[in-house]
């Protein structure tokens, strides 16, 4: 059974309490193998990279995902605690929320559905994709050695299709209901910390924002034709009747955008969607987004336009009117890192290559692979020296800062070096390796995707 390198113990061992001792031995092997294995992330490929291709009781490793009694929710709580202590020990905690489609086919994938593909679709072109829809909540934290913000997956939930809910005779949960549950769960895990959630226009629903306004701060897109009202005037003494929740109707934001008398402020936003600093014009105000007595929300709205006209004007909102326009835009643009994490997880961690068929294994495997992104980041942080992480460069490619591929490579290299490689004291060019390690390295090198 593979052991854990000494530097990795503070990250790996906290998860042991979630499993029974026999199950933990197999789960630990799957975790290490999933980090070391290139290409697909099936249990078979993990066993091969660990030198367990001839393990007769291989079914026990499959049962960790399909039958073993352990809680992915408890694992998410442990992971969140490790991430917050490592990267956000003080100050507000910023999280990003978004959904993604895992393209899966097959008669046994019962929770699959047909959804709009957000990657391949555009405003004029609609592309459908069949698969599983996952809603992922990620910690948006600055990584010191990467010198930028990364989106670190913490909690991922399967949002089944409506057809699946009907077949199981269950009430169908919409994406907004799942989002509310995930955010409230993280709110319970971080008492006493200011929690800020950023999400795209799919979550700009008055029902969701109103339900969460007392628990956390939400920043989302806002429609330019949203019905905004002035705050309610002060209630006069001895006034009879229900207190007012709104004042007079305000001009729509598209009207404010076209109004030549609108006051604009030019600011430079650092890290604009991964492109570096960009100058933008901002206009802001406070209003009440109102639909009914029960759906009335005080917000700060922000209009954003590009002086160079490279993107269409857009509107943002914050459920905390005390935030400034610069803070709102600065927080919102970090949401782009969620898309980067989805892509990196597909490319380097084998998301969409797993082949589990049981409902329990399907519900566990993808969240584990996404969570592996955060685990690798924590492991790489343990290997940082002088605030730097080795970066893979070439004569034709100058890479200024490390990316996730560099972090994964550093973690893998440390694990392989920890296998007690021996160097000859007489011959400087002679390295003595155990034969079993040579076979495993050959397996990794020859069968890499």
Secondary structure, DSSP 8 states (H G I E B T S, - for coil): -----GGGHHHHGGGGGGS-HHHHHHHHHHHHHHHH--S---HHHHHHHTT-TT-TTTHHHHHHHHT----HHHHHHHHHHHHHHHH-SSS-EEEEEEEEEE---STT-TT-EEEE-TTT--SS---EEEEEEEEEEEEEEEETTTTEEEEEEEEEEE---HHHHHHTT-----HHHHHHHHHHHHHHHSTTS-EEEEE-GGG--HHHHHHHTTT-EEEEE--TT--EE-------TT--S---S--SB---HHHHHH-TT---EEEEESSGGGS--EEEEEEEEEEEEESSSSSEEEEEEEEEE-TT-SS--EEEEES-TTS-HHHHHHHHHTTHHHHHHHHHHHHHS-TT-----SHHHHHHHHHHHHHHHHHHHHHHHTT-BTTB-----BTTB---S--HHHHHHHHHHHHHHTTT-EE-SS-TT-EE--HHHHHHHHHHHHT--
